[in-house]
Amino acid sequence: MKSADRFTVLKYMGVAVLLSVLGVWQTASAQEQLFQGVATTNVQLFDVFGQARGTFTYQVQALVVLGSPISGGGLTEANPFHLAVDPIQIVNAPGELSIRSAALSNGFMFQYWQFQLINQNSWQGNLVNNHAAESIALNILTVPQEIAPHIEIPTSMAMANNTQMVGEVSGNQVTIVVDGNSIGGTTPFHTEIVAQRVQ
């Protein structure tokens, strides 16, 4: 079973959020490489009136999976590898993020990112289609959103198309840097993930 098959999709505040099924990381196939580490996100936030509140930093524990490209509905992910990132614990905390290079839905494959290898250990990527139109925007970031003066709630924001990524595997460590914005351009962010291989 490929990694993209082992997730449950639910709808949260209009965004499809991918939740890891308990224990899936212990059942990864031999073709997958699992990494565990920290995702640090710097994000610019705005108040309910659209005024900048400043740049805030959030950290969460993250899991990274690198595996073979996934297939479904007669289509195969057109990337040199498949990438999935999730928080270790999903508690709807600021800084939680999910990344999918591609995903399966009802037996069909939907690709989000286009990756190009820089060399045998590093790559660059572009979020070419966030699939928000199909309500399966699975590349998301949770941030506190002000809904009234001084009142905020954690909100899962879909990443906008043309969000950029660079990544590198060095020994037993993977480093991934993501720069982008949310749909609508209201949440510019910079995320750095540093994780060590655990399987």
C-alpha positions as CSV (number, residue, x, y, z in Angstrom):
1,M,0.0,0.0,0.0
2,K,1.4,3.4,-1.0
3,S,1.6,6.3,1.4
4,A,-1.2,8.3,-0.3
5,D,-3.6,5.4,0.2
6,R,-3.3,5.5,4.0
7,F,-4.9,8.8,4.8
8,T,-8.5,9.9,5.6
9,V,-9.8,13.0,4.1
10,L,-12.2,15.3,5.9
11,K,-13.6,18.7,5.2
12,Y,-12.5,21.5,7.6
13,M,-13.6,25.0,7.1
14,G,-14.0,24.5,3.4
15,V,-10.6,23.0,2.9
16,A,-9.9,19.3,2.5
17,V,-7.5,18.3,5.3
18,L,-5.5,15.1,5.2
19,L,-5.4,13.3,8.5
20,S,-2.9,10.5,9.1
21,V,-4.5,7.2,10.1
22,L,-3.0,6.1,13.5
23,G,0.0,4.0,13.1
24,V,0.5,4.3,9.3
25,W,4.1,5.5,9.8
26,Q,5.0,2.1,11.3
27,T,3.6,0.3,8.3
28,A,5.4,2.1,5.5
29,S,6.6,-0.1,2.6
30,A,10.3,-0.9,2.2
31,Q,10.4,1.6,-0.8
32,E,9.5,4.5,1.4
33,Q,12.0,6.6,3.4
34,L,10.5,8.1,6.6
35,F,12.0,11.2,8.4
36,Q,11.0,12.9,11.6
37,G,11.9,16.4,12.6
38,V,10.7,20.0,13.0
39,A,8.9,22.3,10.7
40,T,9.5,26.0,11.4
41,T,7.2,28.5,9.7
42,N,7.4,32.3,9.6
43,V,4.1,33.7,8.5
44,Q,2.9,37.3,8.0
45,L,-0.5,37.8,9.6
46,F,-3.2,40.5,9.2
47,D,-5.9,41.7,11.5
48,V,-9.6,41.8,10.7
49,F,-9.2,45.2,9.0
50,G,-6.5,44.0,6.7
51,Q,-3.7,45.7,8.6
52,A,-0.4,43.8,9.0
53,R,0.0,42.4,12.6
54,G,3.6,41.3,12.0
55,T,5.5,38.2,11.3
56,F,5.1,35.2,13.6
57,T,7.1,32.0,14.0
58,Y,5.6,28.6,14.8
59,Q,7.2,25.2,15.2
60,V,5.6,21.7,15.0
61,Q,7.0,18.2,14.9
62,A,6.7,16.8,11.4
63,L,6.9,13.5,9.5
64,V,8.3,13.4,5.9
65,V,7.8,10.5,3.5
66,L,9.7,10.0,0.3
67,G,8.6,7.2,-1.9
68,S,7.8,6.1,-5.5
69,P,5.5,8.1,-7.7
70,I,1.8,7.1,-7.1
71,S,-0.6,5.9,-9.8
72,G,-4.4,5.8,-10.2
73,G,-7.0,6.0,-12.9
74,G,-4.5,5.2,-15.6
75,L,-2.3,8.1,-14.6
76,T,1.1,8.1,-12.9
77,E,2.6,11.0,-10.9
78,A,5.0,12.8,-13.2
79,N,7.7,13.3,-10.6
80,P,10.9,11.5,-9.8
81,F,9.5,10.6,-6.4
82,H,6.4,11.1,-4.2
83,L,6.5,13.5,-1.2
84,A,4.2,13.6,1.8
85,V,4.6,15.8,4.9
86,D,2.3,15.8,8.0
87,P,2.4,17.0,11.6
88,I,3.1,14.1,14.0
89,Q,0.2,15.2,16.1
90,I,-2.8,16.9,14.5
91,V,-4.3,19.3,17.1
92,N,-5.1,22.2,14.8
93,A,-2.2,24.2,16.1
94,P,-0.6,27.2,14.3
95,G,2.2,26.0,12.1
96,E,0.8,22.6,11.2
97,L,1.1,21.9,7.5
98,S,0.4,19.1,5.1
99,I,2.2,18.7,1.7
100,R,1.3,16.3,-1.0
101,S,3.1,16.0,-4.4
102,A,0.1,14.0,-5.6
103,A,-2.8,12.2,-4.1
104,L,-5.5,9.6,-4.9
105,S,-9.2,10.4,-4.8
106,N,-11.9,7.9,-5.8
107,G,-9.2,5.9,-7.6
108,F,-7.9,8.8,-9.6
109,M,-4.5,10.5,-9.3
110,F,-4.3,14.3,-8.8
111,Q,-0.9,15.9,-9.1
112,Y,-0.1,19.1,-7.1
113,W,3.6,19.7,-7.4
114,Q,6.1,19.5,-10.3
115,F,9.5,18.5,-9.1
116,Q,12.8,18.8,-11.0
117,L,16.0,17.2,-9.8
118,I,18.9,19.6,-9.3
119,N,21.3,16.7,-8.7
120,Q,21.0,13.2,-7.3
121,N,20.4,14.5,-3.8
122,S,18.3,17.7,-4.3
123,W,15.3,19.1,-6.1
124,Q,13.2,22.1,-6.7
125,G,9.5,22.2,-7.0
126,N,6.5,24.4,-8.0
127,L,2.9,24.0,-6.8
128,V,1.4,23.9,-10.3
129,N,-2.2,23.0,-9.3
130,N,-3.6,23.2,-5.8
131,H,-6.9,21.5,-6.9
132,A,-8.9,24.0,-4.8
133,A,-11.5,24.0,-7.5
134,E,-12.1,20.3,-6.8
135,S,-12.2,20.8,-3.0
136,I,-9.1,18.6,-2.6
137,A,-6.6,21.3,-1.7
138,L,-4.3,19.0,0.3
139,N,-1.3,21.4,0.6
140,I,-2.3,23.4,3.6
141,L,-1.0,25.5,6.4
142,T,-2.8,26.2,9.8
143,V,-2.5,29.8,11.0
144,P,-4.4,31.9,13.6
145,Q,-6.9,34.1,11.7
146,E,-8.4,37.1,13.4
147,I,-12.2,37.0,13.0
148,A,-12.9,40.0,15.2
149,P,-10.6,42.5,17.0
150,H,-8.3,40.5,19.3
151,I,-10.3,37.3,18.6
152,E,-8.6,34.6,16.5
153,I,-9.1,30.9,15.6
154,P,-6.8,28.4,14.0
155,T,-7.6,28.2,10.3
156,S,-6.3,25.8,7.6
157,M,-5.3,27.8,4.6
158,A,-4.8,26.2,1.2
159,M,-1.4,27.1,-0.4
160,A,-1.6,29.1,-3.6
161,N,-0.4,28.0,-6.9
162,N,3.2,28.9,-7.7
163,T,4.3,28.2,-4.1
164,Q,8.0,27.2,-4.4
165,M,10.1,24.4,-2.8
166,V,13.7,23.3,-2.6
167,G,14.8,20.2,-0.9
168,E,17.9,18.1,-0.3
169,V,18.7,14.7,1.2
170,S,22.1,14.6,2.8
171,G,23.0,11.3,4.5
172,N,20.1,10.6,6.9
173,Q,18.7,14.1,6.9
174,V,16.2,15.8,4.7
175,T,15.8,19.6,4.5
176,I,12.8,21.1,2.7
177,V,12.2,24.9,2.3
178,V,8.8,26.1,1.1
179,D,8.0,29.7,0.2
180,G,4.6,30.8,-0.8
181,N,1.2,32.3,0.1
182,S,-2.3,31.2,0.7
183,I,-5.1,31.4,-1.8
184,G,-6.0,35.1,-2.0
185,G,-2.5,36.2,-1.1
186,T,-3.4,36.9,2.6
187,T,-0.8,34.6,4.3
188,P,2.7,34.8,2.9
189,F,4.9,32.2,4.6
190,H,8.4,30.6,4.7
191,T,8.7,27.1,6.1
192,E,11.9,25.1,6.7
193,I,11.6,21.4,7.6
194,V,14.7,19.6,8.9
195,A,14.2,15.9,9.7
196,Q,16.2,12.8,10.4
197,R,15.6,9.4,8.8
198,V,13.8,6.9,11.1
199,Q,13.1,4.2,8.5
